[in-house]
Amino acid sequence: MEDTTETRVPAVLSATLAGLQAGMVGALWMLAWLGVSAAWQNQGFWNSENLFATMFYGSDAVRSDFSSKTLPGLALYLLLYSLLGGIFALAMRPRASSGRLMLIGIIFGLGWFYVSFHLLWKSVMPLVYLLSPDRPTAVGHLIYGACVGRFPVHYPGRPQVSPDTPETEEVAAAEVADPTPLSEPPVAPGS
């Protein structure tokens, strides 16, 4: 059977949407980690978001508390890292199993950390490069990469398993032996 454009486009779109969602989840976990580690070091929880806000406001955004200037920095983080998740999912969609995908995601997150925080931000956002704590930011990108590596769990239409109805090997074996759906009533012979 040949792959037509009609069957490829939904698969590409599904992978991209799953990657965008995984990137958003990863960015939120990364920012939560960065906030907790900053608070643990007696800095402000919103320090990372405020540093990203320097892209728009310059040094006026460097502060430790939440302000109206924090929101553009937060939005930039979420937009950038969601797009990176979509690109990662699009690139890795047909290539790896789930265990390898997680490892590749972690390598991708750490690779992006080194490229962005040591090369790109030096010229684009120098205050982010100068004022970001290196180790907590690297750990945050490790968390982000682990989340992005799990993008297949975010595929649209993926069946959700309820904790009330555990699926056992017997149920799965019965479905393989009898491919008729369980929701259809049995048909009596001769009807």
N, C-alpha and C positions, 0 to 999 in steps of 0.2 A: 504494500500500500504506500502510495506516495504522500509526502507531506505537502500540503497545499498552503498557500499564504493564509487561508482562513484558519488552519489549525496552528500555524506558527505564531500568529499575532497574539491570540489569547494566552499562549504559554509565555511569551515574552512579557506581555502586560502583567500576567499573574506574578511572574518572577520579580518584575520591577516593583510592583505594589508591595509584595512581601518584603523586598529589600528596603523599601522606603519605611515600612512599618518597623522592621528590625532595626534600622538605623535610628529611628526616633526613640525606640525603647532603649537602645544602647546609649544614645546621647543623654537621655534622662538619667539612666543609672550612672553614667560617667559623671554627670554634673552633680548628682547626689553625693557620689564619692568625693569629688573635688570640694564640695561644700563642707562635708563632714571633716575631711582632712584639714581644710583651712581653718575651720572652727577649733579643731583640736590643737592647732598651732597658734591659737589666739589671734587669728585673722578673721575677717568677715566671711560668712557663709556664701555671699554673692560675689566674692572676689573674682572668680574666673569669668563670670558673665560680665562684670564691670570692665575687666580687661579687654574682652572682645568688643565692648561698646566703644573702646578707644578708636575703633575703625571709623566711627561716626562723629564722636565728640572730642577726640584727642585726649589730652591729659586731664580734661575736666571730668572724665568718667572714672578716673582712678579713685576709688573709694571702697570701703569695706561693707557698707550697708546697702540695703535695697533702696533704689530711687527710680524715678521715671526714666533715667538713662540706662538702667539695668535691662529693661525690656528689649531694646534693640540688640543688645549683646546676647541675651537669651535666645531671641529669634534667629540671630545669625548662627549661633551654635546649632540649634535644632534644624535649621534649613540646610546648612552645610553638611552636617553629619547624617541627616536623612538622605540627602542626595548621594553621599558616598555609599550608604547602605544599598540604595537602588542600583548604583553602578556595580557594586560588588556582586549583588545577586544576579544581575544581568550577565556579568562575566562568568560567574561560577555555576550558573543554573545547570548546565548539562554535564558537569565535570567531576564531581566528587561525592563520596558517601558522607553521611552525617558526621562521623568522627573526624575524618580528614577535613571536612568543611569547617568544623569548629577550630581546628588547628590553623587552617589557612586564614580564617577570620581573625584569629589572634595575631598572626604574623602581619596581616593587612593593617590591623589597628595600630600595632607598634611601628610598622613601616610608615604609616601616615603620620604618626607622632614625630618620628625623626625627620621626615621630609618637611612637614609643616612647621614644627616648632624650632627646627635648627637651620632651615634654609628659607622657606617661604615667608614666614612671619618676620624675619629680620628686615626685609624690605617693605612688606605690606603693612604690618602692625608691629613696629619695633618694641612698643611697650609690652605687648604680650610675650614677645621673646625674652625681654629683659626681666619681667616681673613674675612670670609663671614659675612655680616650684617644679623642678624637673622630675623628681621621683613620684610624687603623687599624680602628676599629669601622665607619666608613663603607665602607672597602674590604672588610671582612669581609661586610658586607651586600650589597655589589655582587657578591661571589663567591656568596653565598647566592642572590641573585636570578637569577644566571646558571644555577645548578643547578636552581632551581625552574622556570625557563622551559623547561627540557628535560624536563618531566614526562612527555611522551608516550613517551619511551624506556623508561619504567618500567611501561607497560601490561602487565597480566597476559596471558600467552599470546602475547606478541609474539614472532615468530620470531627466533631468534638466528642471525646469520650467522657461520659458523666461519671463522677466518683461513686454514684449510687449503683451503677450497673457495671461491675467489673467484667471485662472480656477475658474469658479463659480460653485455653487451647481447645477445649471441647467445642465451644461455640464456633471458633474459627474453623475447626475441622468439619463441623456440621455444615457451615456455609460453603466450604469447598466441595463437600460431597453432594450437597443439594443446592444448586445455584439459584433456586427460586427465592425471591425475597420473603422474609418472614411475615411481612404485613399482608400478603395476599392470602385469602382463604384457600384451602385445598379445593380442587375441582373434582366433583364426583364423576366416576366413569359414566359415559353415555350422555352427559349433558352438553 
